[in-house]
Amino acid sequence: MMAAMNKPGREPIFIIAEHNENKAKSIVFELATCADKIKQYCPAEIKIIILGRGTEKLSSEIAQKTGLDAISIEINELALYNPEIYKTVIYNLAVEYSPSFIVAGHTPRGLDVASGLAVRLNAAFIAGVEGLGEEGGKICFRRQMFFGKIDAHIAADSEPLIITVQPGSFVPYKPDNASPGKVETRRVEYAPEFIRAKGIRSSKFQDSSISKAKVIISAGNGIGGKENLGLINRLAAVFPGSAVGGSRIVVDRGWLEYRQQIGLTGAQVSPDLYFACGISGASQHLAGMRGSG
Ligand SMILES: Cc1cc2nc3c(=O)[nH]c(=O)nc-3n(C[C@H](O)[C@H](O)[C@H](O)COP(=O)(O)OP(=O)(O)OC[C@H]3O[C@@H](n4cnc5c(N)ncnc54)[C@H](O)[C@@H]3O)c2cc1C
């Protein structure tokens, strides 16, 4: 069945919240804006799903900031992200609520959860959504294809529809004078059968300059070779406190270090000024620097 426009709201829109040690990631509030836009076409309640250990405070903060209801699932075994627990617990919740849409970040974690859920729920899945609107009576999601050469508009004919949203595509949700959403807290015990998270080892590079710099000069494939990085460094030297970053190709070639990679699978930055030198602007790169300027 098509995600019908303006049908009476019954099945909720789920947002899968992401957090780092019980601090909400900015993508949560962008997903709330996206879900709110979906709601304009397909009226339904929005529920933010928050999994973790000791997430009560975080859940209240998110419900307070967004005015949206949250389901907070306390799982003692979730001190660290565990894909098995996330997918199984959210799958069970989806079976219980039959959501019309499940909205997650187009981030490593969001993609992991969303794609796994799509398989388990036999659901339609649109990855890398950057916008949405109405076309021919259907809700249509916009995403780039072929490295940004094609702007695809995709509608799904079945429910639930699972989407992942490119970071930076929607402004963070800021409702006017919203009263705090309700938080329903549940406790789940789950002994993972297949996956155990053993710990996180931090990179030996603890360079925060790229995330704090007010000006970033980034190098892409178009600079032609490592020997031309000197030009990038000279430009960086013009701006005190600036940092040098790069696209994934440049990092994969070893011209820059991974900590300097900007994008979906690298750092997310928001300097006042961002120079992209010889960078094509693939969506995966834009995902890391859209908040600039
Ligand atoms: C799952 C996944 C995750 C990814 N994560 C990231 C990520 O985190 N970060 C990231 O950057 N990419 C990421 N990518 C890769 C991304 O899709 C692109 O391939 C990459 O960003 C392209 O890098 P680029 O723009 O430097 O190179 P190209 O796409 O090769 O672009 C080079 C640009 O330089 C221009 N150019 C050429 N010569 C000159 C010249 N003389 N002067 C000026 N301009 C010139 C060209 O016209 C072109 O626009 C990811 C891809 C996938 C599939």
The ligand as an SDF file (V2000), in Angstrom:
LIG
                    3D

 53 58  0  0  0  0  0  0  0  0999 V2000
   29.6880    5.0500    1.7960 C   0  0  0  0  0  0  0  0  0  0  0  0
   30.5630    6.1630    1.2730 C   0  0  0  0  0  0  0  0  0  0  0  0
   31.1020    7.0400    2.1800 C   0  0  0  0  0  0  0  0  0  0  0  0
   31.8850    8.1000    1.7200 C   0  0  0  0  0  0  0  0  0  0  0  0
   32.3890    8.9830    2.6330 N   0  0  0  0  0  0  0  0  0  0  0  0
   33.0580   10.0580    2.1790 C   0  0  0  0  0  0  0  0  0  0  0  0
   33.5370   11.0380    3.0830 C   0  0  0  0  0  0  0  0  0  0  0  0
   33.4080   10.9320    4.3100 O   0  0  0  0  0  0  0  0  0  0  0  0
   34.1710   12.1150    2.5690 N   0  0  0  0  0  0  0  0  0  0  0  0
   34.3630   12.2910    1.2200 C   0  0  0  0  0  0  0  0  0  0  0  0
   34.9450   13.3110    0.8270 O   0  0  0  0  0  0  0  0  0  0  0  0
   33.9420   11.3600    0.3590 N   0  0  0  0  0  0  0  0  0  0  0  0
   33.3120   10.2480    0.7980 C   0  0  0  0  0  0  0  0  0  0  0  0
   32.9140    9.3120   -0.0960 N   0  0  0  0  0  0  0  0  0  0  0  0
   33.3830    9.4220   -1.4880 C   0  0  0  0  0  0  0  0  0  0  0  0
   32.5560   10.3940   -2.3270 C   0  0  0  0  0  0  0  0  0  0  0  0
   31.4520    9.7250   -2.8820 O   0  0  0  0  0  0  0  0  0  0  0  0
   33.3900   10.9550   -3.4820 C   0  0  0  0  0  0  0  0  0  0  0  0
   33.9370    9.8990   -4.2290 O   0  0  0  0  0  0  0  0  0  0  0  0
   34.5320   11.8660   -3.0070 C   0  0  0  0  0  0  0  0  0  0  0  0
   34.0600   12.8350   -2.1060 O   0  0  0  0  0  0  0  0  0  0  0  0
   35.1100   12.5610   -4.2300 C   0  0  0  0  0  0  0  0  0  0  0  0
   36.2440   13.2680   -3.8390 O   0  0  0  0  0  0  0  0  0  0  0  0
   36.7200   14.5030   -4.6630 P   0  0  0  0  0  0  0  0  0  0  0  0
   35.6200   15.4940   -4.8010 O   0  0  0  0  0  0  0  0  0  0  0  0
   37.9990   14.9490   -4.0580 O   0  0  0  0  0  0  0  0  0  0  0  0
   37.1110   13.8660   -6.0880 O   0  0  0  0  0  0  0  0  0  0  0  0
   36.3800   13.9240   -7.5590 P   0  0  0  0  0  0  0  0  0  0  0  0
   35.0060   13.4720   -7.4290 O   0  0  0  0  0  0  0  0  0  0  0  0
   37.3320   13.2150   -8.4180 O   0  0  0  0  0  0  0  0  0  0  0  0
   36.3560   15.4720   -7.8530 O   0  0  0  0  0  0  0  0  0  0  0  0
   37.4670   16.2400   -8.1920 C   0  0  0  0  0  0  0  0  0  0  0  0
   36.9650   17.6280   -8.5580 C   0  0  0  0  0  0  0  0  0  0  0  0
   38.0880   18.4430   -8.8530 O   0  0  0  0  0  0  0  0  0  0  0  0
   37.7930   19.2170  -10.0310 C   0  0  0  0  0  0  0  0  0  0  0  0
   39.0560   19.5520  -10.6730 N   0  0  0  0  0  0  0  0  0  0  0  0
   39.8220   18.8050  -11.4880 C   0  0  0  0  0  0  0  0  0  0  0  0
   40.9090   19.4950  -11.8610 N   0  0  0  0  0  0  0  0  0  0  0  0
   40.8440   20.7090  -11.2680 C   0  0  0  0  0  0  0  0  0  0  0  0
   41.6850   21.8550  -11.2640 C   0  0  0  0  0  0  0  0  0  0  0  0
   42.8030   21.8970  -11.9690 N   0  0  0  0  0  0  0  0  0  0  0  0
   41.2910   22.9070  -10.5280 N   0  0  0  0  0  0  0  0  0  0  0  0
   40.1530   22.8890   -9.8000 C   0  0  0  0  0  0  0  0  0  0  0  0
   39.3080   21.8200   -9.7670 N   0  0  0  0  0  0  0  0  0  0  0  0
   39.6690   20.7420  -10.4960 C   0  0  0  0  0  0  0  0  0  0  0  0
   36.9200   18.2840  -10.8530 C   0  0  0  0  0  0  0  0  0  0  0  0
   36.1660   19.0160  -11.7990 O   0  0  0  0  0  0  0  0  0  0  0  0
   36.0430   17.6700   -9.7710 C   0  0  0  0  0  0  0  0  0  0  0  0
   34.9360   18.5090   -9.5160 O   0  0  0  0  0  0  0  0  0  0  0  0
   32.1400    8.2560    0.3300 C   0  0  0  0  0  0  0  0  0  0  0  0
   31.5750    7.3550   -0.5750 C   0  0  0  0  0  0  0  0  0  0  0  0
   30.8000    6.3200   -0.1210 C   0  0  0  0  0  0  0  0  0  0  0  0
   30.1880    5.3730   -1.1200 C   0  0  0  0  0  0  0  0  0  0  0  0
  1  2  1  0
  2  3  1  0
  2 52  2  0
  3  4  2  0
  4  5  1  0
  4 50  1  0
  5  6  2  0
  6  7  1  0
  6 13  1  0
  7  8  2  0
  7  9  1  0
  9 10  1  0
 10 11  2  0
 10 12  1  0
 12 13  2  0
 13 14  1  0
 14 15  1  0
 14 50  1  0
 15 16  1  0
 16 17  1  0
 16 18  1  0
 18 19  1  0
 18 20  1  0
 20 21  1  0
 20 22  1  0
 22 23  1  0
 23 24  1  0
 24 25  2  0
 24 26  1  0
 24 27  1  0
 27 28  1  0
 28 29  2  0
 28 30  1  0
 28 31  1  0
 31 32  1  0
 32 33  1  0
 33 34  1  0
 33 48  1  0
 34 35  1  0
 35 36  1  0
 35 46  1  0
 36 37  1  0
 36 45  1  0
 37 38  2  0
 38 39  1  0
 39 40  1  0
 39 45  2  0
 40 41  1  0
 40 42  2  0
 42 43  1  0
 43 44  2  0
 44 45  1  0
 46 47  1  0
 46 48  1  0
 48 49  1  0
 50 51  2  0
 51 52  1  0
 52 53  1  0
M  END
$$$$
